[in-house]
Each structure stands twice: as C-alpha cells, then as structure tokens.
C-alpha cells in the first residue's frame, strides 16, 4: 500500500514537473538562473521517463527501483545546486521532499 501511494505521488509530481520543463516559462527562467538552460528539456524528458519507470515498477520492481533511484539522484543534485546558489530553505523543500520520497521508493521497490 505504501509503495503504491508513494509511487503514484512521485509519478504524478514528475509528470507535472517534466512537462513543465518543456512548456512553462517560469522553469525556463529558473534553468537560466541555475546556469544550465541547455539541460532544461533533457532533464524534463528524464523526469517524464522516470515517472513512467516508477509506474512500470508496479509490475517489474527492478525497473521501478532504477527509475526511483535516478529521480532521487537528480533531485539531490538539484538540492546541491540550490545550496550553491544560496536559495532559502523554502525554495529547496520541493526538491528535498522529492529526493527523500524517491530514495524511500528505491528501497521499497527492492524489498522482497
């Protein structure tokens, strides 16, 4: 049950943010501020693929674990970027939350 709830939360969040990376002006501006505007579409695509992998993980757990681990790594790196930029904690909370969520998901997918 916990795996299903957390997996659906993660997939929903990353489908939203992945699509926003492609289309939302606010994320275009954010990626400029991060200094990596050339990675916006690539990272958005990886988020969409990761969300899909988490959902497929309900049927094939190793893929779910790999997808969740990749999303967790992406978000921990995002947290590091925000720390380096000196962002306030309130701006880091979504990234920290998604990083922690996907770290837990990775473990849950690997449990027997």
Secondary structure as the mmCIF struct_conf table of DSSP 4:
data_model
#
loop_
_struct_conf.conf_type_id
_struct_conf.id
_struct_conf.beg_label_comp_id
_struct_conf.beg_label_asym_id
_struct_conf.beg_label_seq_id
_struct_conf.end_label_comp_id
_struct_conf.end_label_asym_id
_struct_conf.end_label_seq_id
HELX_RH_AL_P HELX_RH_AL_P1 UNK A 2 UNK A 23
HELX_RH_AL_P HELX_RH_AL_P2 UNK A 25 UNK A 34
TURN_TY1_P TURN_TY1_P1 UNK A 35 UNK A 35
HELX_RH_3T_P HELX_RH_3T_P1 UNK A 37 UNK A 39
HELX_RH_AL_P HELX_RH_AL_P3 UNK A 40 UNK A 56
TURN_TY1_P TURN_TY1_P2 UNK A 57 UNK A 59
BEND BEND1 UNK A 60 UNK A 60
HELX_RH_AL_P HELX_RH_AL_P4 UNK A 61 UNK A 85
TURN_TY1_P TURN_TY1_P3 UNK A 86 UNK A 86
HELX_RH_AL_P HELX_RH_AL_P5 UNK A 89 UNK A 110
#
